[in-house]
Amino acid sequence: MAQAPLKNLTVEEARARMLADAAPLGVETVAIGKALGRVLAQAVDAARDQPPFAASAMDGWAILRADLTAGAAFSVAGESAAGKAYAGVVGPGQTVRIFTGAPVPAGADLVVIQEEAQRDGNTVRFAAGEDPKANIRPAGGDFRAGDRLLEAGVRLDPWRLSLAAAAGRASLEVARRPRVAILATGDELVQPGGTPAPDQIFESGSIALAALVETWGGLPTRLTAAADNAQAIAASVADIDADLIVTVGGASVGDHDLVKPAMARLGLGLRVETIAIRPGKPTWFGTLADGRRVLGLPGNPASALVCAELFLRPLLAALTGRDPEPTMIAARLATPLPPNGPREHWMRAALSIDPQGRAIVAAFADQDSSLVGVFSRADALVRRSVNAVAASAGDIVDVLPLART
């Protein structure tokens, strides 16, 4: 049987090959206070009703609705506060002082707000109108015992953590975070803070990628090769404990593109060699003999970051049990775009909302793959399909929003 082609794959084909056997890496238990940003591995169900009792929604007085008649006087029987319920039963002509969140005493079916009450010693009269609002939160009004509160696969934000805490969970089962080793290669690179020679530049790609990996739920480690040669590159990752190795640079086919030869020393089996995408055609993917995955990204920052959004982010999602499919939206073009060529083009762009509430997207004029400044202002990528015809202002295009918070 002929081997499937490895070159010039579509974005969808390349992503499918990268995700073919990507599955959650395992489960660990963490305290709820340490679970922010983690991916829930086991669903959270309610063990009891919330609230577990009928609770007052206002500060006021608990009475029997049938007793509320013009001029009626009520004797104060006691008090119900949050955490200190009134133990008795409210009888005819009686009232209990009650506070927001406190259990409604047995027998009472109405809480008259305190602004409508006049107290004289142990007697209270009310100025409430006909059929006043009950001001009572029913037991189980938020959720009931047995309700599914959170599904496995959701990322735990502050609101979901609050819900888990309301269900009484002190700890949660979460997906293990993928360990990601990031290696930027090239003699032309100098670490930020160093002193570059006239023919060198500051290395920025691994900084951004490490931040993205952490944002997307992984544990990043930045590596440095002792020298820019195949032996040193292979040695830098040979013993690193990682689920995924991400390389930046050395991904093309020139004399100085050494990463794939270096990985070949470690038993690299390629699944993707090139992708029909702009920017980022040299992006590749494979596995080493020991099973570790390797994603090779181009050295130009825009190429690396575009392909990180399209391939690295889905990989990390799959490895933590989340849906790996990128979430696209439709938006109207603010300015015309020329026809596209034989490679799918992902253009850096800015999103906005017009007065009618419609999404508007403006692609930046300069899409050179070396421009870090353009990416720093972008909050979206516009997808232009292969051989797309020219587009006019107002046309609808596919857009991948970028999380910039």
Secondary structure as the mmCIF struct_conf table of DSSP 4:
data_model
#
loop_
_struct_conf.conf_type_id
_struct_conf.id
_struct_conf.beg_label_comp_id
_struct_conf.beg_label_asym_id
_struct_conf.beg_label_seq_id
_struct_conf.end_label_comp_id
_struct_conf.end_label_asym_id
_struct_conf.end_label_seq_id
HELX_LH_PP_P HELX_LH_PP_P1 ALA A 2 PRO A 5
BEND BEND1 LYS A 7 ASN A 8
STRN STRN1 LEU A 9 LEU A 9
HELX_RH_AL_P HELX_RH_AL_P1 VAL A 11 LEU A 19
TURN_TY1_P TURN_TY1_P1 ALA A 20 ASP A 21
STRN STRN2 VAL A 27 ALA A 31
HELX_RH_3T_P HELX_RH_3T_P1 ILE A 32 LYS A 34
TURN_TY1_P TURN_TY1_P2 LEU A 36 GLY A 37
HELX_LH_PP_P HELX_LH_PP_P2 ARG A 38 ARG A 38
STRN STRN3 VAL A 39 LEU A 40
BEND BEND2 GLN A 42 GLN A 42
STRN STRN4 VAL A 44 ASP A 45
BEND BEND3 ALA A 47 ARG A 48
STRN STRN5 GLN A 50 GLN A 50
BEND BEND4 PRO A 51 PHE A 53
STRN STRN6 ALA A 55 SER A 56
BEND BEND5 ALA A 57 ASP A 59
STRN STRN7 GLY A 60 ILE A 63
HELX_RH_3T_P HELX_RH_3T_P2 ARG A 65 ASP A 67
TURN_TY1_P TURN_TY1_P3 ALA A 70 GLY A 71
STRN STRN8 ALA A 73 SER A 80
STRN STRN9 ALA A 81 ALA A 81
TURN_TY1_P TURN_TY1_P4 ALA A 82 GLY A 83
STRN STRN10 LYS A 84 LYS A 84
BEND BEND6 GLY A 88 GLY A 88
STRN STRN11 VAL A 89 VAL A 89
TURN_TY1_P TURN_TY1_P5 PRO A 92 GLY A 93
STRN STRN12 GLN A 94 ILE A 98
TURN_TY1_P TURN_TY1_P6 THR A 100 GLY A 101
HELX_LH_PP_P HELX_LH_PP_P3 ALA A 102 ALA A 102
STRN STRN13 PRO A 103 PRO A 103
HELX_LH_PP_P HELX_LH_PP_P4 VAL A 104 PRO A 105
STRN STRN14 ALA A 106 ALA A 106
TURN_TY1_P TURN_TY1_P7 GLY A 107 GLY A 107
STRN STRN15 LEU A 110 ILE A 113
HELX_RH_3T_P HELX_RH_3T_P3 GLN A 114 GLU A 116
STRN STRN16 ALA A 117 ASP A 120
TURN_TY1_P TURN_TY1_P8 GLY A 121 ASN A 122
STRN STRN17 THR A 123 PHE A 126
BEND BEND7 GLU A 130 ASP A 131
STRN STRN18 ILE A 136 ARG A 137
HELX_LH_PP_P HELX_LH_PP_P5 PRO A 138 PRO A 138
TURN_TY1_P TURN_TY1_P9 ALA A 139 GLY A 140
BEND BEND8 GLY A 141 ASP A 142
STRN STRN19 PHE A 143 PHE A 143
TURN_TY1_P TURN_TY1_P10 ALA A 145 GLY A 146
STRN STRN20 ARG A 148 LEU A 150
TURN_TY1_P TURN_TY1_P11 ALA A 152 GLY A 153
STRN STRN21 ARG A 155 ARG A 155
HELX_RH_AL_P HELX_RH_AL_P2 PRO A 158 ALA A 166
TURN_TY1_P TURN_TY1_P12 ALA A 167 GLY A 168
BEND BEND9 ALA A 170 ALA A 170
STRN STRN22 SER A 171 ALA A 175
HELX_LH_PP_P HELX_LH_PP_P6 ARG A 176 PRO A 178
STRN STRN23 ARG A 179 ALA A 184
TURN_TY1_P TURN_TY1_P13 ASP A 187 GLU A 188
STRN STRN24 LEU A 189 VAL A 190
TURN_TY1_P TURN_TY1_P14 PRO A 192 GLY A 193
BEND BEND10 GLY A 194 GLY A 194
TURN_TY1_P TURN_TY1_P15 PRO A 198 ASP A 199
STRN STRN25 ILE A 201 PHE A 202
HELX_RH_AL_P HELX_RH_AL_P3 GLY A 205 THR A 215
TURN_TY1_P TURN_TY1_P16 TRP A 216 GLY A 217
STRN STRN26 LEU A 219 LEU A 223
BEND BEND11 ALA A 226 ASN A 229
HELX_RH_AL_P HELX_RH_AL_P4 ALA A 230 ALA A 238
TURN_TY1_P TURN_TY1_P17 ASP A 239 ASP A 239
BEND BEND12 ASP A 243 ASP A 243
STRN STRN27 LEU A 244 VAL A 248
BEND BEND13 GLY A 249 GLY A 249
BEND BEND14 SER A 252 GLY A 254
TURN_TY1_P TURN_TY1_P18 ASP A 255 HIS A 256
HELX_RH_AL_P HELX_RH_AL_P5 VAL A 259 ALA A 264
TURN_TY1_P TURN_TY1_P19 ARG A 265 GLY A 267
STRN STRN28 GLY A 269 VAL A 272
BEND BEND15 GLU A 273 GLU A 273
STRN STRN29 ILE A 275 ILE A 275
BEND BEND16 ALA A 276 ALA A 276
STRN STRN30 ILE A 277 ARG A 278
BEND BEND17 PRO A 279 PRO A 279
TURN_TY1_P TURN_TY1_P20 LYS A 281 PRO A 282
STRN STRN31 TRP A 284 THR A 287
TURN_TY1_P TURN_TY1_P21 ALA A 289 ASP A 290
BEND BEND18 GLY A 291 GLY A 291
STRN STRN32 ARG A 293 LEU A 297
BEND BEND19 GLY A 299 ASN A 300
HELX_RH_AL_P HELX_RH_AL_P6 PRO A 301 CYS A 307
HELX_RH_PI_P HELX_RH_PI_P1 ALA A 308 LEU A 312
HELX_RH_AL_P HELX_RH_AL_P7 ARG A 313 LEU A 319
TURN_TY1_P TURN_TY1_P22 THR A 320 GLY A 321
BEND BEND20 ARG A 322 ARG A 322
BEND BEND21 GLU A 325 GLU A 325
STRN STRN33 ILE A 329 LEU A 333
BEND BEND22 ALA A 334 THR A 335
STRN STRN34 LEU A 337 LEU A 337
HELX_LH_PP_P HELX_LH_PP_P7 PRO A 338 ASN A 340
BEND BEND23 PRO A 342 ARG A 343
STRN STRN35 GLU A 344 ILE A 353
TURN_TY1_P TURN_TY1_P23 PRO A 355 GLN A 356
BEND BEND24 GLY A 357 GLY A 357
STRN STRN36 ALA A 359 ALA A 363
BEND BEND25 ALA A 365 ALA A 365
TURN_TY1_P TURN_TY1_P24 SER A 369 SER A 370
HELX_RH_AL_P HELX_RH_AL_P8 VAL A 372 ARG A 377
STRN STRN37 ALA A 380 ARG A 384
TURN_TY1_P TURN_TY1_P25 VAL A 386 ASN A 387
HELX_LH_PP_P HELX_LH_PP_P8 ALA A 388 ALA A 390
STRN STRN38 ALA A 391 ALA A 391
TURN_TY1_P TURN_TY1_P26 ALA A 393 GLY A 394
STRN STRN39 ILE A 396 PRO A 401
#
